[in-house]
């Protein structure tokens, strides 16, 4: 599969990524990660090993997109779960606000 990481084109295959990561010890996962084989690696570490580029040259999103397209399982950063949606205003609160009464409380 052809993909662009840090403005450079790469032809990656699932087998090629597996071979590149063979024998590489995973670093502690603090952000986005990808499961390769039975191990979970930080996406920046995978990008560095597979592309042989410095981690500062590419984003985790570029590597995550490429690994997902190759069929690997990618995981969001720990604790990066989306916040629950703010509770909706009741119909009475909405009508009151439309009629110029008290404003609808908004949570940030």
N, C-alpha and C positions, 0 to 999 in steps of 0.2 A: 504494500500500500504506500502510495506517495503522500507525504505530508510535509508541511513547512513548520519548522521550529526555529525561532530566532532568525527569521528571514532566510533560512537556508533549507533547500529541499532535501528530504531524506526518503529513501525507499526502505520502509520497515516491514518486517514480517513477524508474525507471532513467534515462530521458531527462532528467528534471529534475536528477538528480545529475550527469549528464554535462555538462549546460549550466552548472550552478553551478561545476563544477571546470574548465571551459574557460578557459584563459589563466592558471590559478593555478600558480605554480612550486612543485614539491614541496620540502618541507623535508627535511633529512637524516633518514633512518629510524633510530630508536634503539629503538623498541618495536614494537607491533603495527602492521601496515600493510595497505593495501588497494590492489589494482590497479584503476585507473580509466582506461580507454582503454589507452594504452601506458605510462602512468606509474604509479609506486608512491608512494602518499602515506601519511603517518602517519595512523592512524584519528582521532586528536584533531584534526588539521588538517581532515580531511574533515568531521567533526562540527561544527567551528566554522564552516566555510564554509556548509554545508548548512542548519544550524539558526540561524545568526547568534547563537549563545550563547557565553558564555565557556567555555573548555576545562575550567575547574575545576568547571563545573556538571554535567558528565556523565562517565561512565566510558567507557573504550575498549571494554568489553564491550557496552555498549548500541549503540554505533555499529557494531561488528563484526557483531552479530546483525542489525541493520537492513540493512547492506550485503550480508550473505550471503543474506538473504531476497530482496533485489533481484536477486541473481545475480552480484554482483561476487566476485572471488577475494580472500579475506583470508588474511594470513600471520601466523604467531606472531612474537613478539619474537625477534630474533637471539640465539642462545645459550640459548633457552628450551626446548630439546629436553628431553624427560623423561629422567631418569637411568635407566640400565639397572637391571632388578630385581636384588635381592640374590640370590646363589646359594642354592638350596634346600639344606636339610640332607640328608645322605645317610640312608638308612633305618637304618643302624647308629647314627648320631648321634642320630636321633629316638628309637629304642628305648632307647638309653642314658639319654637325658634323662628318658624316661617311667619308667624303673626307678630313678631317683634318682641316676644317675651324673653325669658332667660335663654342664653345661648346653649347650644348642645355641647356638653363637656367632651373634649377631645383628649385622648391619652397619647403620650409620645412614647 
